[in-house]
Each structure stands twice: as structure tokens, then as C-alpha cells.
């Protein structure tokens, strides 16, 4: 289902934060809009691996995105951090080791509570082989293996995390020398979770 980003913002702005989080993260939402604003810093990029199936393969890059504008709260024995690090798996289609010619639509996949960037890969790899780029962040405190253990108390931060990841991936797509340069279409963005 595709929807306008402004309509999603209007819908969630009138809801309590936890309900808005559930609407955004728990439902299948999509947005067709230019890049969402926000500061991004890419700390590291690693090309992860290829999944070979048919003539189109799935290549993965791991982006370590650091949002310096928001803190990660303490969690049990974890003291917290002044920023939020979102390790994001970006999967994109290749043929013969070369990314398909872009720009391609971007799907930002909210991995949910206890999720990783790869736990839904068997499902979204179908989308990638169909010509989409999928970005799946592992949320700082609600992901599998989170410092201090997984906690639902950090779910309220996921809408901001998704906004940040979307902005960062679109920024990578605009940077020609970046691994995702020219690959992502800022006019075709979907949010799924």
C-alpha cells in the first residue's frame, strides 16, 4: 500500500507516541516523497555477502549509521550513549556482481522487537530480486543482543530511528562515490514492518 508521507505524519501526529509507534512500525506503510531531513553520519560501510539465486543476486552492505542528535537511554547494566547507532543491512539486486541500474525504489524494513537486519531476509530478498533496495536497521535497544538485553521501553524511539535511516540511505544514494551511489530513488520510498 502506498501513501503520502504528509498523510502518515498527520495520522501519527495526533496519536499518543506509543500508538503512533505501533501505527508506523507495526503496520505496512509506504511513502512516496523526497528525502526526510535529518543529520546523518556514516561511520562505516562493509559489503557483507551475496546470496546467489537465479540471474539476479542479492548483495548486502552493512552501514553503521550514527545519529548524533538523539541519545540511547540506559538499559539495565548498559549506561546509555549520547548518540544512537543503527547498524543497517542494505540489500540490493546485482547481476554478474554489478548493481542493477538505478535509481530503484527503497523499502525501509522495520525489523521489530528482537529483530536483526537479516531475520526477515528470506521474505524481503524476493523484493530485492524484483528490483527494490531494502534497508533493515537493527534498533539499538530492542534488537536481538541489545546491550543490557532487549527492552520494549525503547520502541518509542523507532519512528525517529526509521526517519534517520531513511535519510541516511537516501543520502548515500545521492553520493555518487558511495556504495549505494545512484542506486536509490528518493521519489519512491516505502516503510514496511
N, C-alpha and C positions, 0 to 999 in steps of 0.2 A: 504494500500500500504506500503510495507516495503522497506527501503532504507538504505544505509550505512551512518553512522554519518559523515564520512570524506567527502562523496559526498555532504551532506547537508551543511556542513561547507564551502566547496569550492563554492557552489552555492551562499550562502548568503554572503560570504566574499567579493565578487566582487560587491555587490549591496550597494546602499546607506543604511544607518542604518534603516530609516523608511520603505523602501521597503523590506529589509531583515526581519524586524519585521513582516510585513504583510505576507511574504512568510512562516515564521516559525509559527506564531500564527494563521493566517487566513486560512491556508491550512491544509489538513490532511497529516501529515508526520510521518514517522516511522524510527526507528534506531535500528540496531542490533549491539551493541558494549559494551565493558566493561564500567565500571563507568566513568563518566566525572569527571575530577579533580576539586577540589574546597574545601574551608574550610566550615565546617558546625558546627552549634551549635544547638542542640535540647533543647529548653528552657522548653517545657512541652509537655506531651502526655496525652490525655484523650480518653478513649474509649467512643464513642458517643452514638450509639444506634444500634439496629438490625432491619432490615426490613425483615419480615417473608413472604416468598412466596415459596411454594414447599419445597422439602427436602433440598435445598441449601438456606441458608440465607445470607444476606449481612450485615457484621459487619463493623462499621466505627470507625476509630481512628482519632483524631484531633491532628496534630503535629503543634506546634508553632515553626517554623524554623526561626532563626535569622542569616542573612548574614551580618557579621561584616565587610566585605571587601568593601561594597558599601553603599552609603548614600541614604536616601529618601529625595528628594528635597522639599522645601517649596511649599505649595499649599494653596492659598488664606490666610485664617486665621491660617492655620497649619504651624508652624515654620520649619518643617522638622525634620529629625533624622539622627544621624551619621551611622545608620545601616538600613537594610530592614527586616521587619518582615513579613513572609509569613505564614499565618495560612492555613494549608493544610489538607484537608479532604482525608484520605486514606481509600478506601473501599476494602474489601477483602472477599472471599467466606468462609463460615463456614458450617459445618454440625453438628448438635447437639451442637452448641456452641463452637466447636473446628475448628480452621482454617484448610482448606484443606491442604494436604501435599504439600509442595513446593519443589523446587522453581517454582513460577508461573511467567508468563510474566507480565511486568509492562507497564501500559498505563499512561502517564503523560498527563492530560487533561487541556489545556489552556482555562480557563473559559471565557476569552474575556472581553470586556468593560462592566462594570456594573455587572459582574458575581460574583457569590459566589461559594464556594466549593460544593454546593448542587443543584444549579439551573438546572443542566443537569443530576442529579441523575436518573430520570426516564429512560433516554436513556442509561447511562453507567452502570446502575445496571444489565442490560441484559448481558453486557460483564463480570461483576463480577460473576454472576451466571454461566457463561460459563467457569470460571476458571482463570480470569485475576484479577490482583490487579490494582486499578485505584487511582492515586494521583491527586487531583484537588486543586491547590492553589488559594487563593483569593489574587489578586495583591494589593500591598499597596495603590496606589492612583487611580487605575482605577476600583476598586471593588465597589460593592454596599455599601453605608455607609462609603466611604473613608473619612479620616479627611480632612476637607476643601472642601469636595464634590468630586465626580468623575471627573477625568480630562484625556483627551486624551494625554496630554503632557507627561505622564509617560509611554505610550505604548512602547517607545523605550527601556525601561528597562526590558520589559517582556522576551526577549530572555535570558538575564542574570539570571532573576528570575527562568525561566524554567530549565536552566542548574543547578542552585543551588539546586532547589527542587529535581531534578533527582538524583543528587549526594547525597543529604541528605537521600532520601528514600532508595537508594541502600546501603548506609552506615548502615541504620537501619536494612536492610535485612541481612547484614554481621555480625551484632552484635547479637549473639545467645540469650542474655537475653532481648533484646529489644522486644516490642510487635510484630514487623514485622520480628524478627529474623528467618532466614531460609526460609522466605516466598517468597522473590523476587529473580528472576533470572537476574543477571547482563548482561547476554548474549542476553536477549530478552526484549528490551525496545522500546516502541513506543511513539511518540508525536502526539497528536490529538488536534485540536482546531477549 
